Amino acid sequence: MRNLTYFIACSIDGFIGDPEGDASAMVSLVDAEFFDFLKTEYPETLPTAGRRPLGIDDLPNKRFDTIVQGRRSYDLALKEGITSPYAHMRQYVASRTLGESPDPDVEIISDDLVGRVRALKAEDSAYGIYLCGGAELAGALVDEIDELVIKTYPIVQGSGMPMFAAGFSVTPFTLESHRAFGNGTLVRTYRRQR
């Protein structure tokens, strides 16, 4: 059984973006030390278009070979004219409104999201599944998430898009590791208690 990992950036007060989901305030906090961590430990989480100019396009995937992202996350790439933002992985976009995929390498999941993710998790693979952003998507899949990797940046937003948009439910996780960086960023990894 493959793991579904919600790999997400957030503010100290738990927001993954402004009220519209824009997380650009956090991008400026990715310094050399933190970028080295990302490319060493999670290279596949860096979009293809960003990997090429940085000269790291040849880095192999270490943890994930599949990505599931929400419509808003995918729209960020589409606005830049990029239809296959993670060409180095199998790509799925959860959307009830995006009819046909603009790229043959991107599959749209328009219904039975949980069933589709369960089928992906049941595949035989040494790699996990990267859940990329979206409070609604994370809320819809909260019961399927096996691992949380939370990159907490040293900013307070006051309001914005939460990590999960779901009804109230206590879901226990256990802290597996944490790492602090010189710029104040903290990366915590949690494993779901089952």
TIVO-2410 file (N, C-alpha, C; in nm, 3 decimals):
# residues 194
REC num residu      c1      c2      c3 atome chaine
REC   1      M   0.084  -0.118   0.000     N      A
REC   1      M   0.000   0.000   0.000    CA      A
REC   1      M   0.088   0.125   0.000     C      A
REC   2      R   0.061   0.214  -0.094     N      A
REC   2      R   0.139   0.337  -0.103    CA      A
REC   2      R   0.085   0.443  -0.008     C      A
REC   3      N   0.173   0.532   0.035     N      A
REC   3      N   0.133   0.642   0.123    CA      A
REC   3      N   0.087   0.763   0.042     C      A
REC   4      L  -0.013   0.831   0.095     N      A
REC   4      L  -0.053   0.962   0.046    CA      A
REC   4      L   0.004   1.063   0.143     C      A
REC   5      T   0.092   1.151   0.093     N      A
REC   5      T   0.161   1.249   0.176    CA      A
REC   5      T   0.116   1.389   0.138     C      A
REC   6      Y   0.061   1.460   0.236     N      A
REC   6      Y   0.025   1.601   0.217    CA      A
REC   6      Y   0.150   1.682   0.250     C      A
REC   7      F   0.219   1.726   0.146     N      A
REC   7      F   0.344   1.801   0.156    CA      A
REC   7      F   0.307   1.946   0.132     C      A
REC   8      I   0.307   2.027   0.237     N      A
REC   8      I   0.245   2.159   0.227    CA      A
REC   8      I   0.325   2.265   0.302     C      A
REC   9      A   0.323   2.387   0.249     N      A
REC   9      A   0.383   2.502   0.315    CA      A
REC   9      A   0.273   2.581   0.385     C      A
REC  10      C   0.307   2.635   0.501     N      A
REC  10      C   0.208   2.716   0.573    CA      A
REC  10      C   0.277   2.822   0.657     C      A
REC  11      S   0.196   2.916   0.703     N      A
REC  11      S   0.243   3.019   0.796    CA      A
REC  11      S   0.241   2.961   0.938     C      A
REC  12      I   0.297   3.035   1.033     N      A
REC  12      I   0.296   2.990   1.172    CA      A
REC  12      I   0.154   2.966   1.221     C      A
REC  13      D   0.061   3.049   1.173     N      A
REC  13      D  -0.078   3.035   1.218    CA      A
REC  13      D  -0.160   2.941   1.129     C      A
REC  14      G  -0.093   2.860   1.048     N      A
REC  14      G  -0.159   2.749   0.980    CA      A
REC  14      G  -0.228   2.778   0.848     C      A
REC  15      F  -0.193   2.888   0.782     N      A
REC  15      F  -0.254   2.920   0.654    CA      A
REC  15      F  -0.159   2.884   0.539     C      A
REC  16      I  -0.215   2.825   0.433     N      A
REC  16      I  -0.134   2.783   0.318    CA      A
REC  16      I  -0.133   2.889   0.208     C      A
REC  17      G  -0.203   2.996   0.229     N      A
REC  17      G  -0.206   3.106   0.133    CA      A
REC  17      G  -0.298   3.214   0.183     C      A
REC  18      D  -0.309   3.320   0.105     N      A
REC  18      D  -0.402   3.427   0.141    CA      A
REC  18      D  -0.545   3.375   0.120     C      A
REC  19      P  -0.649   3.457   0.142     N      A
REC  19      P  -0.785   3.406   0.127    CA      A
REC  19      P  -0.815   3.345  -0.009     C      A
REC  20      E  -0.743   3.386  -0.114     N      A
REC  20      E  -0.762   3.328  -0.247    CA      A
REC  20      E  -0.668   3.210  -0.273     C      A
REC  21      G  -0.579   3.181  -0.178     N      A
REC  21      G  -0.488   3.069  -0.192    CA      A
REC  21      G  -0.349   3.105  -0.242     C      A
REC  22      D  -0.322   3.233  -0.265     N      A
REC  22      D  -0.190   3.276  -0.314    CA      A
REC  22      D  -0.087   3.259  -0.203     C      A
REC  23      A   0.016   3.179  -0.228     N      A
REC  23      A   0.121   3.151  -0.129    CA      A
REC  23      A   0.253   3.218  -0.163     C      A
REC  24      S   0.251   3.317  -0.251     N      A
REC  24      S   0.376   3.379  -0.296    CA      A
REC  24      S   0.454   3.447  -0.183     C      A
REC  25      A   0.388   3.484  -0.074     N      A
REC  25      A   0.460   3.545   0.039    CA      A
REC  25      A   0.561   3.449   0.098     C      A
REC  26      M   0.540   3.320   0.082     N      A
REC  26      M   0.631   3.221   0.139    CA      A
REC  26      M   0.750   3.191   0.048     C      A
REC  27      V   0.735   3.215  -0.080     N      A
REC  27      V   0.840   3.182  -0.177    CA      A
REC  27      V   0.969   3.258  -0.147     C      A
REC  28      S   0.957   3.381  -0.102     N      A
REC  28      S   1.077   3.462  -0.075    CA      A
REC  28      S   1.159   3.406   0.041     C      A
REC  29      L   1.100   3.318   0.121     N      A
REC  29      L   1.170   3.261   0.235    CA      A
REC  29      L   1.250   3.135   0.201     C      A
REC  30      V   1.245   3.093   0.077     N      A
REC  30      V   1.323   2.976   0.034    CA      A
REC  30      V   1.465   3.023   0.004     C      A
REC  31      D   1.553   3.012   0.104     N      A
REC  31      D   1.691   3.054   0.087    CA      A
REC  31      D   1.776   2.935   0.040     C      A
REC  32      A   1.906   2.956   0.030     N      A
REC  32      A   1.995   2.852  -0.023    CA      A
REC  32      A   1.993   2.724   0.061     C      A
REC  33      E   1.995   2.739   0.193     N      A
REC  33      E   1.994   2.621   0.281    CA      A
REC  33      E   1.865   2.541   0.263     C      A
REC  34      F   1.752   2.610   0.260     N      A
REC  34      F   1.624   2.540   0.248    CA      A
REC  34      F   1.607   2.480   0.109     C      A
REC  35      F   1.651   2.553   0.007     N      A
REC  35      F   1.643   2.499  -0.129    CA      A
REC  35      F   1.729   2.373  -0.142     C      A
REC  36      D   1.845   2.372  -0.078     N      A
REC  36      D   1.931   2.254  -0.082    CA      A
REC  36      D   1.859   2.134  -0.018     C      A
REC  37      F   1.787   2.159   0.091     N      A
REC  37      F   1.707   2.054   0.155    CA      A
REC  37      F   1.601   2.001   0.059     C      A
REC  38      L   1.529   2.092  -0.008     N      A
REC  38      L   1.424   2.049  -0.100    CA      A
REC  38      L   1.480   1.965  -0.214     C      A
REC  39      K   1.588   2.012  -0.275     N      A
REC  39      K   1.641   1.937  -0.389    CA      A
REC  39      K   1.708   1.807  -0.348     C      A
REC  40      T   1.754   1.798  -0.224     N      A
REC  40      T   1.816   1.675  -0.176    CA      A
REC  40      T   1.713   1.574  -0.126     C      A
REC  41      E   1.613   1.620  -0.052     N      A
REC  41      E   1.517   1.530   0.010    CA      A
REC  41      E   1.386   1.513  -0.067     C      A
REC  42      Y   1.341   1.618  -0.136     N      A
REC  42      Y   1.212   1.615  -0.205    CA      A
REC  42      Y   1.224   1.678  -0.345     C      A
REC  43      P   1.316   1.632  -0.429     N      A
REC  43      P   1.337   1.699  -0.558    CA      A
REC  43      P   1.215   1.696  -0.648     C      A
REC  44      E   1.135   1.591  -0.640     N      A
REC  44      E   1.020   1.581  -0.729    CA      A
REC  44      E   0.910   1.681  -0.697     C      A
REC  45      T   0.914   1.742  -0.579     N      A
REC  45      T   0.811   1.841  -0.544    CA      A
REC  45      T   0.836   1.977  -0.610     C      A
REC  46      L   0.951   1.990  -0.673     N      A
REC  46      L   0.981   2.114  -0.747    CA      A
REC  46      L   0.927   2.099  -0.889     C      A
REC  47      P   0.844   2.195  -0.934     N      A
REC  47      P   0.785   2.184  -1.068    CA      A
REC  47      P   0.891   2.174  -1.178     C      A
REC  48      T   0.857   2.103  -1.283     N      A
REC  48      T   0.948   2.080  -1.395    CA      A
REC  48      T   1.002   2.209  -1.452     C      A
REC  49      A   0.916   2.308  -1.471     N      A
REC  49      A   0.960   2.435  -1.530    CA      A
REC  49      A   1.064   2.505  -1.444     C      A
REC  50      G   1.060   2.485  -1.314     N      A
REC  50      G   1.160   2.545  -1.226    CA      A
REC  50      G   1.287   2.463  -1.216     C      A
REC  51      R   1.277   2.335  -1.236     N      A
REC  51      R   1.394   2.246  -1.227    CA      A
REC  51      R   1.492   2.270  -1.341     C      A
REC  52      R   1.438   2.292  -1.460     N      A
REC  52      R   1.525   2.307  -1.577    CA      A
REC  52      R   1.620   2.426  -1.566     C      A
REC  53      P   1.572   2.547  -1.539     N      A
REC  53      P   1.665   2.660  -1.531    CA      A
REC  53      P   1.763   2.651  -1.414     C      A
REC  54      L   1.727   2.574  -1.310     N      A
REC  54      L   1.815   2.559  -1.195    CA      A
REC  54      L   1.918   2.448  -1.216     C      A
REC  55      G   1.910   2.378  -1.329     N      A
REC  55      G   2.006   2.274  -1.358    CA      A
REC  55      G   1.986   2.147  -1.278     C      A
REC  56      I   1.865   2.124  -1.229     N      A
REC  56      I   1.840   2.004  -1.148    CA      A
REC  56      I   1.733   1.914  -1.213     C      A
REC  57      D   1.714   1.931  -1.341     N      A
REC  57      D   1.612   1.854  -1.412    CA      A
REC  57      D   1.644   1.705  -1.414     C      A
REC  58      D   1.770   1.669  -1.395     N      A
REC  58      D   1.809   1.529  -1.401    CA      A
REC  58      D   1.802   1.458  -1.266     C      A
REC  59      L   1.761   1.528  -1.161     N      A
REC  59      L   1.753   1.464  -1.029    CA      A
REC  59      L   1.641   1.360  -1.030     C      A
REC  60      P   1.671   1.239  -0.984     N      A
REC  60      P   1.566   1.136  -0.981    CA      A
REC  60      P   1.467   1.161  -0.868     C      A
REC  61      N   1.347   1.109  -0.886     N      A
REC  61      N   1.247   1.116  -0.781    CA      A
REC  61      N   1.295   1.032  -0.663     C      A
REC  62      K   1.275   1.084  -0.543     N      A
REC  62      K   1.319   1.010  -0.423    CA      A
REC  62      K   1.203   0.950  -0.346     C      A
REC  63      R   1.089   1.020  -0.344     N      A
REC  63      R   0.979   0.976  -0.258    CA      A
REC  63      R   0.848   0.954  -0.330     C      A
REC  64      F   0.823   1.030  -0.436     N      A
REC  64      F   0.693   1.027  -0.503    CA      A
REC  64      F   0.709   1.004  -0.653     C      A
REC  65      D   0.611   0.933  -0.712     N      A
REC  65      D   0.607   0.921  -0.857    CA      A
REC  65      D   0.471   0.965  -0.913     C      A
REC  66      T   0.383   1.010  -0.822     N      A
REC  66      T   0.248   1.049  -0.859    CA      A
REC  66      T   0.212   1.174  -0.780     C      A
REC  67      I   0.141   1.266  -0.845     N      A
REC  67      I   0.094   1.388  -0.778    CA      A
REC  67      I  -0.056   1.402  -0.799     C      A
REC  68      V  -0.125   1.440  -0.693     N      A
REC  68      V  -0.266   1.476  -0.698    CA      A
REC  68      V  -0.274   1.619  -0.650     C      A
REC  69      Q  -0.327   1.706  -0.735     N      A
REC  69      Q  -0.339   1.846  -0.695    CA      A
REC  69      Q  -0.479   1.896  -0.724     C      A
REC  70      G  -0.513   2.005  -0.658     N      A
REC  70      G  -0.644   2.066  -0.678    CA      A
REC  70      G  -0.645   2.159  -0.798     C      A
REC  71      R  -0.763   2.202  -0.834     N      A
REC  71      R  -0.781   2.288  -0.951    CA      A
REC  71      R  -0.708   2.422  -0.934     C      A
REC  72      R  -0.717   2.483  -0.817     N      A
REC  72      R  -0.649   2.612  -0.796    CA      A
REC  72      R  -0.499   2.600  -0.811     C      A
REC  73      S  -0.441   2.493  -0.757     N      A
REC  73      S  -0.297   2.471  -0.772    CA      A
REC  73      S  -0.260   2.454  -0.919     C      A
REC  74      Y  -0.340   2.378  -0.990     N      A
REC  74      Y  -0.315   2.355  -1.132    CA      A
REC  74      Y  -0.333   2.484  -1.213     C      A
REC  75      D  -0.429   2.565  -1.175     N      A
REC  75      D  -0.452   2.692  -1.244    CA      A
REC  75      D  -0.330   2.784  -1.240     C      A
REC  76      L  -0.250   2.776  -1.133     N      A
REC  76      L  -0.129   2.859  -1.126    CA      A
REC  76      L  -0.036   2.827  -1.243     C      A
REC  77      A  -0.023   2.699  -1.275     N      A
REC  77      A   0.060   2.659  -1.389    CA      A
REC  77      A  -0.006   2.700  -1.520     C      A
REC  78      L  -0.136   2.678  -1.532     N      A
REC  78      L  -0.206   2.712  -1.657    CA      A
REC  78      L  -0.194   2.861  -1.689     C      A
REC  79      K  -0.196   2.945  -1.585     N      A
REC  79      K  -0.182   3.090  -1.607    CA      A
REC  79      K  -0.047   3.126  -1.666     C      A
REC  80      E   0.052   3.039  -1.644     N      A
REC  80      E   0.186   3.059  -1.700    CA      A
REC  80      E   0.203   2.987  -1.833     C      A
REC  81      G   0.097   2.927  -1.882     N      A
REC  81      G   0.103   2.854  -2.009    CA      A
REC  81      G   0.161   2.714  -1.996     C      A
REC  82      I   0.166   2.662  -1.873     N      A
REC  82      I   0.223   2.530  -1.848    CA      A
REC  82      I   0.108   2.433  -1.824     C      A
REC  83      T   0.095   2.335  -1.912     N      A
REC  83      T  -0.014   2.238  -1.898    CA      A
REC  83      T   0.028   2.110  -1.827     C      A
REC  84      S   0.159   2.087  -1.815     N      A
REC  84      S   0.211   1.968  -1.748    CA      A
REC  84      S   0.318   2.012  -1.647     C      A
REC  85      P   0.274   2.064  -1.531     N      A
REC  85      P   0.370   2.124  -1.437    CA      A
REC  85      P   0.465   2.026  -1.369     C      A
REC  86      Y   0.426   1.901  -1.360     N      A
REC  86      Y   0.510   1.800  -1.295    CA      A
REC  86      Y   0.532   1.684  -1.393     C      A
REC  87      A   0.595   1.716  -1.503     N      A
REC  87      A   0.614   1.618  -1.612    CA      A
REC  87      A   0.697   1.498  -1.569     C      A
REC  88      H   0.769   1.508  -1.460     N      A
REC  88      H   0.852   1.400  -1.409    CA      A
REC  88      H   0.773   1.303  -1.318     C      A
REC  89      M   0.640   1.322  -1.309     N      A
REC  89      M   0.554   1.234  -1.231    CA      A
REC  89      M   0.424   1.210  -1.307     C      A
REC  90      R   0.347   1.109  -1.264     N      A
REC  90      R   0.210   1.095  -1.313    CA      A
REC  90      R   0.127   1.202  -1.246     C      A
REC  91      Q   0.045   1.271  -1.324     N      A
REC  91      Q  -0.025   1.389  -1.274    CA      A
REC  91      Q  -0.176   1.371  -1.278     C      A
REC  92      Y  -0.239   1.404  -1.166     N      A
REC  92      Y  -0.384   1.402  -1.154    CA      A
REC  92      Y  -0.429   1.536  -1.098     C      A
REC  93      V  -0.538   1.589  -1.151     N      A
REC  93      V  -0.597   1.713  -1.102    CA      A
REC  93      V  -0.740   1.684  -1.062     C      A
REC  94      A  -0.774   1.713  -0.937     N      A
REC  94      A  -0.911   1.695  -0.889    CA      A
REC  94      A  -0.990   1.821  -0.923     C      A
REC  95      S  -1.091   1.804  -1.007     N      A
REC  95      S  -1.172   1.920  -1.048    CA      A
REC  95      S  -1.308   1.873  -1.098     C      A
REC  96      R  -1.411   1.938  -1.048     N      A
REC  96      R  -1.546   1.912  -1.098    CA      A
REC  96      R  -1.583   2.007  -1.211     C      A
REC  97      T  -1.499   2.109  -1.234     N      A
REC  97      T  -1.533   2.210  -1.334    CA      A
REC  97      T  -1.443   2.210  -1.457     C      A
REC  98      L  -1.325   2.151  -1.446     N      A
REC  98      L  -1.234   2.145  -1.561    CA      A
REC  98      L  -1.273   2.021  -1.642     C      A
REC  99      G  -1.339   2.042  -1.753     N      A
REC  99      G  -1.389   1.930  -1.833    CA      A
REC  99      G  -1.280   1.841  -1.886     C      A
REC 100      E  -1.223   1.878  -1.997     N      A
REC 100      E  -1.120   1.799  -2.062    CA      A
REC 100      E  -0.982   1.850  -2.021     C      A
REC 101      S  -0.890   1.758  -2.005     N      A
REC 101      S  -0.754   1.796  -1.969    CA      A
REC 101      S  -0.687   1.869  -2.084     C      A
REC 102      P  -0.616   1.979  -2.055     N      A
REC 102      P  -0.544   2.049  -2.160    CA      A
REC 102      P  -0.413   1.981  -2.200     C      A
REC 103      D  -0.381   1.869  -2.135     N      A
REC 103      D  -0.256   1.800  -2.162    CA      A
REC 103      D  -0.278   1.649  -2.150     C      A
REC 104      P  -0.227   1.569  -2.245     N      A
REC 104      P  -0.247   1.424  -2.237    CA      A
REC 104      P  -0.178   1.359  -2.116     C      A
REC 105      D  -0.082   1.428  -2.055     N      A
REC 105      D  -0.011   1.374  -1.939    CA      A
REC 105      D  -0.077   1.409  -1.807     C      A
REC 106      V  -0.189   1.480  -1.811     N      A
REC 106      V  -0.260   1.520  -1.690    CA      A
REC 106      V  -0.401   1.462  -1.695     C      A
REC 107      E  -0.432   1.380  -1.597     N      A
REC 107      E  -0.565   1.319  -1.590    CA      A
REC 107      E  -0.652   1.397  -1.492     C      A
REC 108      I  -0.774   1.429  -1.534     N      A
REC 108      I  -0.869   1.499  -1.449    CA      A
REC 108      I  -0.952   1.396  -1.372     C      A
REC 109      I  -0.961   1.415  -1.240     N      A
REC 109      I  -1.049   1.334  -1.156    CA      A
REC 109      I  -1.170   1.421  -1.125     C      A
REC 110      S  -1.282   1.391  -1.188     N      A
REC 110      S  -1.400   1.476  -1.171    CA      A
REC 110      S  -1.503   1.416  -1.076     C      A
REC 111      D  -1.496   1.287  -1.051     N      A
REC 111      D  -1.588   1.226  -0.955    CA      A
REC 111      D  -1.519   1.110  -0.884     C      A
REC 112      D  -1.575   1.070  -0.772     N      A
REC 112      D  -1.520   0.963  -0.687    CA      A
REC 112      D  -1.372   0.983  -0.659     C      A
REC 113      L  -1.338   1.101  -0.611     N      A
REC 113      L  -1.199   1.135  -0.578    CA      A
REC 113      L  -1.141   1.035  -0.479     C      A
REC 114      V  -1.213   1.006  -0.374     N      A
REC 114      V  -1.162   0.914  -0.271    CA      A
REC 114      V  -1.137   0.776  -0.331     C      A
REC 115      G  -1.230   0.726  -0.413     N      A
REC 115      G  -1.212   0.596  -0.477    CA      A
REC 115      G  -1.091   0.593  -0.568     C      A
REC 116      R  -1.070   0.702  -0.642     N      A
REC 116      R  -0.954   0.708  -0.734    CA      A
REC 116      R  -0.823   0.710  -0.655     C      A
REC 117      V  -0.820   0.786  -0.546     N      A
REC 117      V  -0.699   0.793  -0.464    CA      A
REC 117      V  -0.674   0.658  -0.396     C      A
REC 118      R  -0.778   0.593  -0.352     N      A
REC 118      R  -0.760   0.459  -0.293    CA      A
REC 118      R  -0.702   0.362  -0.395     C      A
REC 119      A  -0.746   0.372  -0.520     N      A
REC 119      A  -0.691   0.286  -0.625    CA      A
REC 119      A  -0.544   0.317  -0.650     C      A
REC 120      L  -0.507   0.445  -0.648     N      A
REC 120      L  -0.366   0.483  -0.664    CA      A
REC 120      L  -0.283   0.430  -0.548     C      A
REC 121      K  -0.336   0.439  -0.427     N      A
REC 121      K  -0.263   0.391  -0.310    CA      A
REC 121      K  -0.244   0.239  -0.315     C      A
REC 122      A  -0.337   0.168  -0.377     N      A
REC 122      A  -0.330   0.022  -0.383    CA      A
REC 122      A  -0.232  -0.029  -0.489     C      A
REC 123      E  -0.182   0.059  -0.573     N      A
REC 123      E  -0.086   0.018  -0.676    CA      A
REC 123      E   0.044  -0.030  -0.612     C      A
REC 124      D   0.114  -0.115  -0.685     N      A
REC 124      D   0.243  -0.165  -0.640    CA      A
REC 124      D   0.352  -0.070  -0.688     C      A
REC 125      S   0.411   0.004  -0.596     N      A
REC 125      S   0.516   0.099  -0.630    CA      A
REC 125      S   0.601   0.126  -0.506     C      A
REC 126      A   0.728   0.151  -0.528     N      A
REC 126      A   0.817   0.188  -0.418    CA      A
REC 126      A   0.800   0.334  -0.380     C      A
REC 127      Y   0.726   0.410  -0.459     N      A
REC 127      Y   0.708   0.553  -0.437    CA      A
REC 127      Y   0.569   0.584  -0.385     C      A
REC 128      G   0.560   0.696  -0.313     N      A
REC 128      G   0.433   0.741  -0.260    CA      A
REC 128      G   0.365   0.839  -0.353     C      A
REC 129      I   0.257   0.898  -0.302     N      A
REC 129      I   0.174   0.993  -0.376    CA      A
REC 129      I   0.182   1.128  -0.306     C      A
REC 130      Y   0.212   1.230  -0.383     N      A
REC 130      Y   0.227   1.366  -0.333    CA      A
REC 130      Y   0.094   1.438  -0.348     C      A
REC 131      L   0.035   1.476  -0.235     N      A
REC 131      L  -0.086   1.558  -0.234    CA      A
REC 131      L  -0.041   1.702  -0.229     C      A
REC 132      C  -0.067   1.775  -0.337     N      A
REC 132      C  -0.014   1.909  -0.354    CA      A
REC 132      C  -0.125   2.014  -0.341     C      A
REC 133      G  -0.134   2.067  -0.225     N      A
REC 133      G  -0.214   2.186  -0.205    CA      A
REC 133      G  -0.361   2.180  -0.234     C      A
REC 134      G  -0.426   2.269  -0.168     N      A
REC 134      G  -0.568   2.285  -0.179    CA      A
REC 134      G  -0.636   2.243  -0.050     C      A
REC 135      A  -0.691   2.342   0.020     N      A
REC 135      A  -0.760   2.315   0.146    CA      A
REC 135      A  -0.879   2.224   0.125     C      A
REC 136      E  -0.954   2.247   0.018     N      A
REC 136      E  -1.071   2.163  -0.008    CA      A
REC 136      E  -1.029   2.021  -0.045     C      A
REC 137      L  -0.926   2.009  -0.127     N      A
REC 137      L  -0.876   1.877  -0.166    CA      A
REC 137      L  -0.827   1.801  -0.043     C      A
REC 138      A  -0.747   1.866   0.041     N      A
REC 138      A  -0.696   1.802   0.162    CA      A
REC 138      A  -0.811   1.765   0.256     C      A
REC 139      G  -0.912   1.850   0.264     N      A
REC 139      G  -1.027   1.820   0.347    CA      A
REC 139      G  -1.103   1.700   0.296     C      A
REC 140      A  -1.117   1.689   0.164     N      A
REC 140      A  -1.189   1.576   0.104    CA      A
REC 140      A  -1.113   1.445   0.123     C      A
REC 141      L  -0.979   1.454   0.132     N      A
REC 141      L  -0.895   1.334   0.140    CA      A
REC 141      L  -0.836   1.310   0.279     C      A
REC 142      V  -0.881   1.384   0.380     N      A
REC 142      V  -0.819   1.376   0.512    CA      A
REC 142      V  -0.815   1.233   0.565     C      A
REC 143      D  -0.916   1.153   0.537     N      A
REC 143      D  -0.916   1.015   0.587    CA      A
REC 143      D  -0.818   0.926   0.512     C      A
REC 144      E  -0.769   0.970   0.397     N      A
REC 144      E  -0.675   0.892   0.317    CA      A
REC 144      E  -0.530   0.933   0.339     C      A
REC 145      I  -0.508   1.046   0.405     N      A
REC 145      I  -0.371   1.098   0.424    CA      A
REC 145      I  -0.298   1.013   0.528     C      A
REC 146      D  -0.182   0.962   0.488     N      A
REC 146      D  -0.100   0.879   0.576    CA      A
REC 146      D   0.011   0.957   0.643     C      A
REC 147      E   0.054   1.065   0.579     N      A
REC 147      E   0.170   1.140   0.628    CA      A
REC 147      E   0.149   1.288   0.598     C      A
REC 148      L   0.192   1.370   0.693     N      A
REC 148      L   0.194   1.515   0.674    CA      A
REC 148      L   0.339   1.561   0.678     C      A
REC 149      V   0.381   1.638   0.579     N      A
REC 149      V   0.510   1.705   0.584    CA      A
REC 149      V   0.477   1.853   0.574     C      A
REC 150      I   0.491   1.922   0.687     N      A
REC 150      I   0.449   2.061   0.697    CA      A
REC 150      I   0.571   2.150   0.705     C      A
REC 151      K   0.584   2.235   0.603     N      A
REC 151      K   0.693   2.333   0.599    CA      A
REC 151      K   0.636   2.464   0.655     C      A
REC 152      T   0.670   2.496   0.779     N      A
REC 152      T   0.616   2.614   0.844    CA      A
REC 152      T   0.716   2.729   0.829     C      A
REC 153      Y   0.672   2.834   0.759     N      A
REC 153      Y   0.756   2.950   0.738    CA      A
REC 153      Y   0.733   3.052   0.850     C      A
REC 154      P   0.836   3.131   0.886     N      A
REC 154      P   0.826   3.221   1.001    CA      A
REC 154      P   0.750   3.350   0.969     C      A
REC 155      I   0.624   3.334   0.932     N      A
REC 155      I   0.536   3.449   0.909    CA      A
REC 155      I   0.400   3.420   0.970     C      A
REC 156      V   0.330   3.526   1.007     N      A
REC 156      V   0.192   3.517   1.054    CA      A
REC 156      V   0.107   3.591   0.953     C      A
REC 157      Q  -0.001   3.528   0.908     N      A
REC 157      Q  -0.088   3.589   0.808    CA      A
REC 157      Q  -0.216   3.647   0.867     C      A
REC 158      G  -0.261   3.593   0.979     N      A
REC 158      G  -0.382   3.646   1.040    CA      A
REC 158      G  -0.510   3.584   0.987     C      A
REC 159      S  -0.513   3.560   0.857     N      A
REC 159      S  -0.626   3.490   0.795    CA      A
REC 159      S  -0.578   3.437   0.661     C      A
REC 160      G  -0.663   3.359   0.598     N      A
REC 160      G  -0.625   3.304   0.469    CA      A
REC 160      G  -0.685   3.167   0.449     C      A
REC 161      M  -0.622   3.090   0.359     N      A
REC 161      M  -0.669   2.955   0.329    CA      A
REC 161      M  -0.608   2.859   0.431     C      A
REC 162      P  -0.691   2.783   0.503     N      A
REC 162      P  -0.637   2.689   0.602    CA      A
REC 162      P  -0.576   2.566   0.535     C      A
REC 163      M  -0.506   2.485   0.612     N      A
REC 163      M  -0.448   2.363   0.558    CA      A
REC 163      M  -0.557   2.263   0.518     C      A
REC 164      F  -0.666   2.260   0.592     N      A
REC 164      F  -0.777   2.169   0.564    CA      A
REC 164      F  -0.908   2.245   0.569     C      A
REC 165      A  -0.990   2.228   0.468     N      A
REC 165      A  -1.127   2.278   0.470    CA      A
REC 165      A  -1.216   2.156   0.482     C      A
REC 166      A  -1.254   2.125   0.604     N      A
REC 166      A  -1.335   2.006   0.630    CA      A
REC 166      A  -1.415   2.030   0.757     C      A
REC 167      G  -1.513   1.947   0.778     N      A
REC 167      G  -1.590   1.956   0.901    CA      A
REC 167      G  -1.504   1.916   1.019     C      A
REC 168      F  -1.551   1.948   1.139     N      A
REC 168      F  -1.474   1.918   1.259    CA      A
REC 168      F  -1.460   1.768   1.280     C      A
REC 169      S  -1.337   1.726   1.301     N      A
REC 169      S  -1.307   1.587   1.331    CA      A
REC 169      S  -1.165   1.582   1.384     C      A
REC 170      V  -1.146   1.513   1.494     N      A
REC 170      V  -1.012   1.500   1.551    CA      A
REC 170      V  -0.944   1.381   1.484     C      A
REC 171      T  -0.831   1.406   1.418     N      A
REC 171      T  -0.757   1.303   1.347    CA      A
REC 171      T  -0.616   1.299   1.405     C      A
REC 172      P  -0.580   1.196   1.480     N      A
REC 172      P  -0.449   1.193   1.545    CA      A
REC 172      P  -0.335   1.154   1.451     C      A
REC 173      F  -0.225   1.227   1.465     N      A
REC 173      F  -0.100   1.199   1.396    CA      A
REC 173      F   0.011   1.198   1.501     C      A
REC 174      T   0.121   1.129   1.470     N      A
REC 174      T   0.236   1.122   1.560    CA      A
REC 174      T   0.354   1.192   1.493     C      A
REC 175      L   0.422   1.277   1.568     N      A
REC 175      L   0.540   1.345   1.516    CA      A
REC 175      L   0.651   1.244   1.497     C      A
REC 176      E   0.703   1.238   1.372     N      A
REC 176      E   0.813   1.146   1.342    CA      A
REC 176      E   0.948   1.217   1.340     C      A
REC 177      S   0.949   1.340   1.289     N      A
REC 177      S   1.075   1.413   1.282    CA      A
REC 177      S   1.046   1.562   1.268     C      A
REC 178      H   1.148   1.640   1.298     N      A
REC 178      H   1.140   1.784   1.275    CA      A
REC 178      H   1.281   1.836   1.247     C      A
REC 179      R   1.284   1.942   1.171     N      A
REC 179      R   1.413   2.003   1.136    CA      A
REC 179      R   1.396   2.153   1.126     C      A
REC 180      A   1.484   2.227   1.192     N      A
REC 180      A   1.480   2.372   1.188    CA      A
REC 180      A   1.589   2.423   1.095     C      A
REC 181      F   1.561   2.534   1.028     N      A
REC 181      F   1.655   2.595   0.934    CA      A
REC 181      F   1.692   2.734   0.983     C      A
REC 182      G   1.806   2.782   0.937     N      A
REC 182      G   1.858   2.912   0.980    CA      A
REC 182      G   1.764   3.028   0.952     C      A
REC 183      N   1.680   3.017   0.850     N      A
REC 183      N   1.588   3.126   0.817    CA      A
REC 183      N   1.460   3.123   0.901     C      A
REC 184      G   1.452   3.028   0.996     N      A
REC 184      G   1.335   3.019   1.082    CA      A
REC 184      G   1.230   2.921   1.034     C      A
REC 185      T   1.251   2.861   0.919     N      A
REC 185      T   1.156   2.762   0.868    CA      A
REC 185      T   1.170   2.633   0.948     C      A
REC 186      L   1.059   2.567   0.972     N      A
REC 186      L   1.056   2.441   1.044    CA      A
REC 186      L   0.983   2.339   0.958     C      A
REC 187      V   1.042   2.221   0.940     N      A
REC 187      V   0.977   2.113   0.865    CA      A
REC 187      V   0.948   2.001   0.964     C      A
REC 188      R   0.819   1.969   0.975     N      A
REC 188      R   0.774   1.862   1.065    CA      A
REC 188      R   0.709   1.751   0.983     C      A
REC 189      T   0.741   1.628   1.018     N      A
REC 189      T   0.681   1.512   0.953    CA      A
REC 189      T   0.599   1.436   1.056     C      A
REC 190      Y   0.474   1.411   1.020     N      A
REC 190      Y   0.381   1.339   1.107    CA      A
REC 190      Y   0.330   1.215   1.037     C      A
REC 191      R   0.310   1.108   1.111     N      A
REC 191      R   0.253   0.984   1.061    CA      A
REC 191      R   0.115   0.966   1.121     C      A
REC 192      R   0.019   0.932   1.039     N      A
REC 192      R  -0.118   0.911   1.086    CA      A
REC 192      R  -0.124   0.790   1.179     C      A
REC 193      Q  -0.195   0.805   1.289     N      A
REC 193      Q  -0.218   0.693   1.380    CA      A
REC 193      Q  -0.336   0.613   1.327     C      A
REC 194      R  -0.312   0.488   1.298     N      A
REC 194      R  -0.420   0.401   1.245    CA      A
REC 194      R  -0.446   0.288   1.340     C      A
***
